[in-house]
Amino acid sequence: MERPTPTRAVAVILAPSATMDIAIPSEQISFQAGTLWTWLFDAARAVAKALRIPRELTAAERMIVEVAVEMGGPVLDAESVAELRSRLYRIAVSERLMKWETAFLKEFDVSSWPTAEQVEASMTASLGDSHLVHECSRLMAIRVALVRQIVANLDIADIPDDMHASMLNGLSDFRTPAVVRSLFEETMAGEAALLVLMAPLVDPVRWQCAPWMRLALLEQVRLASVSHLRLLSVVPGLTIPEDVLPVDERLDCTALDQESRVLSRFLLPAELPVGRKYVNRLREAVEGRMPAPAGVRALFAD
């Protein structure tokens, strides 16, 4: 039996490959930037050295400083894990973060993908040699390998500057199932956490990261990697080891498609002429004078 593919609303958020039969331009592929952070750690250390010499920064290095300034202080000033996660999740769904994703993609050479050993070496050199760092690097290496398959035939130069708009539209699309939106936000919160972890590498005096905060940020990276793998589990042709992501934790394309189609039934056209009788019945339902129809209850159930 042919494996079903997600509907358009779901696929824009996921990472559609060329094998999908959905009419979505191939450049609307999100999540590639998640594989670039291993290089960004090395670049952040290079920026720190350049600021000490000093020398003129490249365009990519200037973006790293910009990220450190805009995210380092605001997030690293958090006084609790709850506050830290709240700030990360606000950034996760921001247009700013998604614009950075697009900008970094265009600045970095993705023709040479790192091996698992290179990923681990970069992350341990930047974040320390701990069990959690090794676990994050292991999951990151798997993500790198999977996304490499997806973008094998993608020309980075063809990625539009407004790619972030596609991701934001998919995230806000009413037809996108709640589990997909949740996993997407979790993944992007991990992207934000990695960016925050870069700030102390650029300037450890200006942006200090307490041990408890480093642990919380790394845990967010780990959770984000699992969420990302769950999203990638719907992409046809990708093989994710079961010891990394058990079968019962993977997304069901058939269920996602069915949920998206059900949700789409509650979308109204931009212009919908209705009669006075319908308006009066709707007013009675809203004001509580009669039980609300099943469709109205479903709209507010999420």
ZIVEN-V709656 format. One record per residue. RES is the residue in one small letter. PHI is phi in whole degrees, 0 to 359 (999 if undefined). PSI is psi in degrees with one decimal (NA if undefined). OMEGA is omega in radians with two decimals (NA if undefined). Layout:
res=<RES | RES>
phi=<PHI | PHI>
psi=<PSI | PSI>
omega=<OMEGA | OMEGA>
//
This chain:
res=<m | e | r | p | t | p | t | r | a | v | a | v | i | l | a | p | s | a | t | m | d | i | a | i | p | s | e | q | i | s | f | q | a | g | t | l | w | t | w | l | f | d | a | a | r | a | v | a | k | a | l | r | i | p | r | e | l | t | a | a | e | r | m | i | v | e | v | a | v | e | m | g | g | p | v | l | d | a | e | s | v | a | e | l | r | s | r | l | y | r | i | a | v | s | e | r | l | m | k | w | e | t | a | f | l | k | e | f | d | v | s | s | w | p | t | a | e | q | v | e | a | s | m | t | a | s | l | g | d | s | h | l | v | h | e | c | s | r | l | m | a | i | r | v | a | l | v | r | q | i | v | a | n | l | d | i | a | d | i | p | d | d | m | h | a | s | m | l | n | g | l | s | d | f | r | t | p | a | v | v | r | s | l | f | e | e | t | m | a | g | e | a | a | l | l | v | l | m | a | p | l | v | d | p | v | r | w | q | c | a | p | w | m | r | l | a | l | l | e | q | v | r | l | a | s | v | s | h | l | r | l | l | s | v | v | p | g | l | t | i | p | e | d | v | l | p | v | d | e | r | l | d | c | t | a | l | d | q | e | s | r | v | l | s | r | f | l | l | p | a | e | l | p | v | g | r | k | y | v | n | r | l | r | e | a | v | e | g | r | m | p | a | p | a | g | v | r | a | l | f | a | d>
phi=<999 | 291 | 287 | 293 | 244 | 295 | 290 | 301 | 300 | 286 | 293 | 297 | 283 | 287 | 232 | 298 | 258 | 294 | 278 | 286 | 261 | 263 | 280 | 237 | 306 | 296 | 283 | 276 | 248 | 262 | 79 | 299 | 299 | 300 | 272 | 268 | 297 | 297 | 286 | 294 | 298 | 297 | 294 | 297 | 293 | 293 | 297 | 301 | 292 | 295 | 288 | 278 | 295 | 268 | 217 | 290 | 276 | 284 | 299 | 294 | 293 | 295 | 295 | 297 | 297 | 299 | 297 | 300 | 292 | 282 | 246 | 304 | 297 | 303 | 275 | 289 | 276 | 300 | 253 | 206 | 297 | 299 | 293 | 299 | 295 | 299 | 292 | 297 | 288 | 295 | 292 | 303 | 255 | 273 | 295 | 298 | 298 | 289 | 292 | 299 | 303 | 296 | 296 | 296 | 301 | 283 | 270 | 258 | 280 | 255 | 284 | 244 | 273 | 287 | 280 | 300 | 294 | 291 | 299 | 295 | 297 | 294 | 287 | 290 | 294 | 268 | 245 | 104 | 258 | 235 | 299 | 293 | 297 | 296 | 294 | 298 | 291 | 297 | 293 | 297 | 297 | 293 | 298 | 303 | 297 | 289 | 293 | 301 | 295 | 292 | 261 | 304 | 253 | 261 | 269 | 304 | 296 | 274 | 291 | 289 | 295 | 260 | 302 | 301 | 295 | 296 | 293 | 295 | 295 | 295 | 292 | 268 | 294 | 301 | 283 | 286 | 303 | 300 | 295 | 291 | 299 | 295 | 294 | 296 | 296 | 297 | 296 | 291 | 296 | 291 | 299 | 297 | 298 | 295 | 295 | 296 | 295 | 285 | 302 | 296 | 290 | 288 | 208 | 292 | 279 | 288 | 242 | 266 | 235 | 295 | 306 | 295 | 287 | 300 | 298 | 295 | 294 | 294 | 296 | 295 | 297 | 296 | 299 | 296 | 296 | 295 | 298 | 299 | 296 | 296 | 295 | 291 | 294 | 268 | 281 | 300 | 91 | 270 | 247 | 251 | 304 | 291 | 285 | 264 | 222 | 304 | 302 | 288 | 260 | 275 | 283 | 260 | 300 | 297 | 295 | 297 | 296 | 295 | 297 | 296 | 291 | 295 | 298 | 295 | 292 | 267 | 277 | 261 | 295 | 301 | 235 | 224 | 289 | 228 | 274 | 298 | 298 | 294 | 298 | 295 | 293 | 294 | 296 | 297 | 292 | 294 | 278 | 85 | 275 | 206 | 300 | 290 | 301 | 303 | 296 | 292 | 298 | 294 | 299 | 256 | 282 | 285>
psi=<135.2 | 135.5 | 128.6 | 155.3 | 155.7 | 157.2 | 171.9 | -44.0 | -39.9 | -41.5 | -31.4 | -36.2 | -37.0 | -151.4 | 78.1 | 135.3 | 174.6 | -17.3 | -12.2 | 144.5 | 29.4 | 139.7 | 69.5 | 131.1 | 141.0 | -21.0 | -11.2 | 59.2 | 120.8 | 172.2 | -3.4 | -35.0 | -24.0 | -21.8 | -6.1 | -15.0 | -27.2 | -36.2 | -33.2 | -31.8 | -45.0 | -40.6 | -36.9 | -40.0 | -34.4 | -36.7 | -43.2 | -40.8 | -41.1 | -34.8 | -24.1 | -29.7 | -53.5 | 170.3 | 166.0 | 134.2 | 150.4 | 172.5 | -42.3 | -39.4 | -35.7 | -35.5 | -36.9 | -43.2 | -41.1 | -43.2 | -43.9 | -41.3 | -46.0 | -25.9 | -32.8 | -59.6 | -53.6 | -37.9 | -42.4 | -9.5 | -2.4 | 145.7 | -1.2 | 163.7 | -40.9 | -43.7 | -38.8 | -48.4 | -38.0 | -42.4 | -39.4 | -40.7 | -29.7 | -40.5 | -35.4 | -35.6 | 17.3 | 148.3 | -31.4 | -47.4 | -42.0 | -29.3 | -39.6 | -40.0 | -48.2 | -43.3 | -44.1 | -37.6 | -40.1 | -21.0 | -27.4 | 143.4 | 115.2 | 18.6 | -23.0 | 104.1 | 139.9 | 149.6 | 170.1 | -37.4 | -38.8 | -38.3 | -47.6 | -40.7 | -41.8 | -44.4 | -38.7 | -35.2 | -30.7 | -35.2 | -3.6 | 162.1 | 80.2 | 166.2 | -41.8 | -39.2 | -41.9 | -38.7 | -42.7 | -41.7 | -35.1 | -46.3 | -38.3 | -40.4 | -38.2 | -41.1 | -42.8 | -47.5 | -39.8 | -45.5 | -30.3 | -39.3 | -37.4 | -41.4 | 15.6 | -36.4 | 20.0 | 130.3 | 111.8 | -32.7 | -22.3 | -5.7 | 124.6 | 152.4 | -23.2 | 27.2 | -32.3 | -29.6 | -36.0 | -41.5 | -42.8 | -39.2 | -41.1 | -36.9 | -35.7 | -5.7 | 124.8 | -27.0 | -12.4 | 120.9 | 149.5 | -37.9 | -35.2 | -44.1 | -41.6 | -45.8 | -35.9 | -46.8 | -38.9 | -42.1 | -45.8 | -29.9 | -34.5 | -36.0 | -43.7 | -40.2 | -40.5 | -38.7 | -39.7 | -39.1 | -19.8 | -27.7 | -47.1 | -23.3 | -34.5 | -44.9 | 92.9 | -17.2 | -46.2 | -40.9 | 95.5 | 143.7 | 107.9 | 153.7 | -42.6 | -33.9 | -40.3 | -42.3 | -44.7 | -40.0 | -41.7 | -38.2 | -36.6 | -37.8 | -42.2 | -47.2 | -40.4 | -37.6 | -41.6 | -42.7 | -42.2 | -43.5 | -36.3 | -40.2 | -43.4 | -15.4 | -14.0 | -7.9 | 121.0 | 140.5 | -10.8 | 136.3 | 116.4 | 123.3 | 140.0 | -25.5 | -11.0 | -44.5 | 101.3 | 152.0 | -39.1 | -6.1 | -1.6 | 154.7 | 146.3 | 110.8 | -38.9 | -45.2 | -41.1 | -42.9 | -42.9 | -43.8 | -42.0 | -39.2 | -37.4 | -44.7 | -37.3 | -21.1 | -21.4 | 2.1 | 131.1 | 146.9 | 163.2 | -36.3 | 122.3 | 102.6 | 132.1 | 154.0 | 166.3 | -36.0 | -41.5 | -42.7 | -42.4 | -40.5 | -38.1 | -40.4 | -40.4 | -38.2 | -43.0 | -39.5 | -1.9 | 14.9 | -8.5 | 155.4 | 137.7 | 140.8 | 156.4 | -39.4 | -39.4 | -39.9 | -40.0 | -33.8 | -35.3 | 11.9 | -27.8 | NA>
omega=<3.14 | -3.11 | 3.13 | 3.12 | -3.10 | 3.06 | -3.06 | -3.09 | -3.14 | -3.03 | 3.13 | 3.12 | -3.12 | -3.12 | -3.05 | 3.11 | -3.10 | -3.11 | -3.14 | -3.10 | -3.14 | -3.09 | 3.11 | 3.12 | -3.07 | -3.10 | -3.12 | -3.13 | -3.13 | 3.03 | 3.09 | -3.04 | 3.11 | 3.13 | -3.07 | -3.01 | 3.11 | 3.08 | -3.11 | 3.07 | 3.10 | -3.14 | 3.13 | 3.10 | 3.09 | 3.10 | 3.13 | 3.12 | -3.13 | 3.14 | 3.11 | -3.01 | -0.22 | 3.03 | 3.14 | -3.12 | 3.02 | 3.13 | 3.14 | 3.14 | 3.08 | 3.08 | 3.12 | 3.09 | 3.13 | 3.11 | -3.14 | -3.12 | -3.03 | -3.08 | -3.06 | -3.11 | -3.09 | -3.11 | -3.10 | 3.06 | -3.14 | -3.07 | 3.12 | 3.12 | 3.14 | 3.13 | 3.12 | -3.13 | 3.12 | 3.13 | 3.12 | -3.10 | 3.03 | 3.11 | -3.04 | -3.09 | -3.12 | 3.08 | -3.10 | -3.12 | -3.10 | 3.04 | 3.08 | 3.13 | -3.14 | -3.11 | 3.14 | 3.12 | -3.08 | -3.09 | -3.04 | 3.13 | -3.14 | 3.14 | 3.13 | -3.07 | -3.11 | 3.04 | 3.11 | 3.13 | 3.13 | 3.09 | -3.12 | -3.14 | -3.13 | -3.06 | 3.12 | 3.10 | -3.08 | -2.97 | 3.12 | -3.08 | 3.14 | 3.14 | -3.12 | 3.10 | 3.12 | 3.11 | 3.09 | -3.12 | 3.09 | 3.13 | 3.11 | 3.14 | 3.11 | 3.09 | 3.12 | -3.09 | -3.12 | -3.13 | 3.09 | 3.11 | -3.08 | -3.03 | -3.09 | -3.10 | -3.11 | 3.07 | -3.09 | -3.11 | -3.11 | -3.14 | -3.09 | 3.13 | -3.11 | 3.11 | -3.14 | -3.12 | 3.12 | 3.14 | 3.13 | 3.12 | 3.11 | -3.13 | -3.10 | -3.12 | -3.11 | -3.10 | -3.13 | -3.13 | -3.08 | -3.11 | 3.12 | 3.11 | -3.12 | 3.14 | 3.11 | -3.14 | 3.12 | 3.13 | -3.12 | 3.05 | 3.06 | 3.06 | 3.12 | -3.14 | 3.12 | 3.10 | 3.11 | 3.13 | 3.11 | -3.04 | 3.12 | 3.08 | 3.14 | -3.13 | -3.08 | 3.12 | -3.12 | -3.10 | -3.13 | -3.11 | -3.14 | -3.13 | -3.13 | -3.14 | 3.08 | 3.12 | -3.14 | 3.12 | 3.12 | 3.10 | 3.07 | 3.09 | 3.13 | 3.13 | -3.14 | -3.14 | 3.10 | 3.11 | 3.11 | 3.13 | 3.09 | 3.09 | -3.12 | -3.11 | 3.13 | -3.09 | -3.12 | 3.05 | 3.13 | 3.12 | 3.12 | -3.12 | -3.11 | 3.11 | 3.07 | 3.13 | 3.13 | -3.09 | -3.09 | 3.09 | -3.10 | -3.13 | 3.13 | -3.10 | -3.13 | 3.14 | 3.12 | -3.13 | -3.13 | 3.14 | -3.14 | 3.14 | 3.09 | 3.13 | -3.10 | 3.13 | -3.09 | 3.10 | 3.13 | 3.06 | -3.12 | 3.11 | -3.10 | 3.11 | 3.11 | 3.13 | -3.12 | -3.12 | 3.13 | -3.13 | -3.13 | 3.14 | 3.12 | 3.13 | 3.12 | 3.14 | -3.12 | -3.10 | 3.03 | -3.12 | 3.10 | 3.14 | 3.13 | 3.08 | -3.11 | -3.11 | 3.12 | 3.11 | -3.12 | -3.14 | -3.07 | -3.10 | -3.07 | NA>
//
